[in-house]
Amino acid sequence: MAETALDAFLLPRCSKRFPQDIGKGRPCLNAHIGKCMAVCSGKISCENYNQAVKNAVHLIRYGKKDILKTLNERMLEASDRLEFETAALLRDQINAITKVTAGQKVVVDPEVEMDVVALAGTPGSVCAAVLRFREGRLTDKREFLFPRYGRYCCRAGGVSAPVLPG
């Protein structure tokens, strides 16, 4: 969900520190291809940046339902004030959230919190994936690649518990 929030609200992914790095150097490639609001350029107000961060945190914590309602209200208010660029940005955020979250077809009891670990391997490497479910939603996914341990744990029929070399 964190990746969805970064994408939907165009938050920076670069290693620049804000506000120290505002105006220093050129904006990153993500800014040029429309995947970042380019805080580093100094053209984004502190209020707009803080609102984007607040919305991203809300999306991660509470899911898409509440934030979509809020963004829709803000989009209609902006269009009523004839602020069409703001309304278009909000529309794009709504579309990004809807598009990314629409692919999630996992049904889990909202009362159950669980972490799922999956392993896959080849003779040369092993990959482990950890899926975290909270409040009935997939909230985090991480992959770990172990490139040299495939020969220690791959057997016919699947992956067994890895035995690390001594």
Residue, then its C-alpha position, 0 to 999 in steps of 0.5 A: m500500500a505504501e507504493t500505491a500511496l507514493d504513486a498516487f500522491l506523487l511523493p518523492r522517492c529520491s534521496k534528497r532531504f527536504p527542506q535542505d535540498i530545495g532548489k539545489g540541483r535539477p529535479c530527478l528523473n521521476a519529476h520529469i516523467g510525472k511520477c514525482m511532484a518535484v518538491c526539490s524544485g521549490k514550486i510546490s507549496c508547503e501546504n500542498y506537500n503536507q496535504a499529499v503526505k497526510n493523504a498518503v498516510h491516510l490511504i496506508r492506514y485506513g484504505k481507499k474508501d475514506i480517502l476517495k470520498t475526501l478527494n472527490e469532495r476536494m475535486l468538486e470544490a476545486s472545480d466550483r472555484l474554477e481551479f481546474e488544474t487542482a481538480a485535474l490533479l485530484r482526478d488523477q490521484i483518484n484514478a491512480i488509487t482506483k486503478v492500483t487497488a482494483g487489482q487486489k482480489v484477496v478476501v481475508d477476515p478483517e479480524v485476522e492479522m496474518d503474515v504469509v511466507a512463500l518460498a520459490g527456488t531454483p538450483g541457483s537461488v531462492c526467493a522468499a516473499v512475505l505478505r502482510f494482511r491487516e484488517g482484511r487487506l494486503t498492506d505490505k509485500r516484501e521479497f528477499l532473494f538469496p542468490r547462492y542458497g538454491r543448491y542447499c534447499c531445492r529438492a524435487g517437489g519444492v523448497s525445503a527449509p534452507v540449510l546454510p553452509g557451515 
